[in-house]
Amino acid sequence: MSQSITIIGGGPAGLIAAQRLAEAGRRVTVYDRMPTVGRKFLMAGRGGLNLTHSEPLDRFVARYGAAQGWIEPLVRAFTPDDLRTWSHDLGVPTFVGSSGRVFPQSLKASPLLRAWLGRLAQLGVAVRTRHDWIGLTAGNRPILRGPEGEFEAEADATILALGGASWPRLGGDGGWAPILAARGVAIAPLQAANAGVEIAWSPHLRDRFAGTPLKRIALSFGEHTVRGEAVIAATGLEGGAVYALGPALREAIARDGGAKLTLDLRPDMAAAEIAERLSHVGSSDSAPNRLRRALSLSGPAYSLLREGFSSEALAKPEALAVAIKAIPLRPTGLRPLDRAISTAGGIRLDALTPALELTALPGVFACGEMLDWEAPTGGYLLQGCFTTGVAAALGVVGSSRPASTDPATTD
């Protein structure tokens, strides 16, 4: 009889593990607590599903920061190109956007998820929703609670793909962490990743400009500078340029209770060039008009400058130019974990074998956002989930050591 595998969690990591195992001849059942699977996957595609990124692999793997050492071999075993091939095989071709990000042709997540679930059904994967994972037996079999009550699932091996703790209304609330910790699994504290920073704006800026995008800016913190975009929020600042600085900001805020960000409104121009342009605009014009006429800076630009400088300090072109290049912002914290895009922390590397099996719980594997890694937005998050899901599936196959040739070992 073929090996029976239980997968807990119907996000990208769990579903790709299910596909690989079913293709290898295993009997697979996926359980998920929500009424339907892939809810966070669909949310990720609300503004265009960014599957992965097309940049060279050496640069790609560096995006995983402190986790690069252990996740790099997994990414190289299931690369961004492999992910694009997988999508194309489901009948959903992809394209590379101007930023290097990779999207499905339709930009939407729903056609890809429908095709994927259809493939899983063809492979015989059973998907059972409205089932909560509540723990493991002494023999490490999963215990679930569903509409039919509490039961022990049949499992020769189990893959946990329960996600992080961000966006709990989509299914992941981090409730697995204390359960695993009680069984001797080392867990790094779950923290917000790819989250906005909280800044106490003046009432004028908050009320007038909340929701306003900031294009072609640069944000600096310590030795780190990131060019990109951000959005003024009522609570502070959101957006990719902020998220890329997240790990350093999170550490500084936890240590010091706050941090200092520097905002450059014109990173493509030197202060001397800015001052020269400003000097050719009539001094009788208001400061906001001078910014608009000389530098095409309108909207919240002057209000942002006034958050850090007095009107007198902005009167002369030279001083105004310096200020434009270095507006001080004072984040007091990151947005709460339940408002973050993703989760940092999770099952520590030293709690796992190279095959992603939990050393404290033989026969139990883990993948996806449960693991202690983080990455910026831009395709790196989903790639990490797919990559670790594939790795966990291969780990299960390797641990079973079937006598016959197994197609999953040649992927």
Beta strands, then each sheet from edge to edge (+ up, - down):
strand 1: 4-8
strand 2: 27-31
strand 3: 52-53
strand 4: 94-96
strand 5: 101-104
strand 6: 126-128
strand 7: 132-136
strand 8: 142-146
strand 9: 149-152
strand 10: 157-160
strand 11: 187-193
strand 12: 197-198
strand 13: 213-221
strand 14: 224-233
strand 15: 236-238
strand 16: 261-264
strand 17: 327-329
strand 18: 333-334
strand 19: 342-347
strand 20: 364-366
sheet 1: 6+ 2+ 1+ 10+ 20+
sheet 2: 3+ 5- 4+
sheet 3: 7+ 8- 9+
sheet 4: 11+ 19-
sheet 5: 17+ 16- 13+ 14- 15+ 12- 18+
end
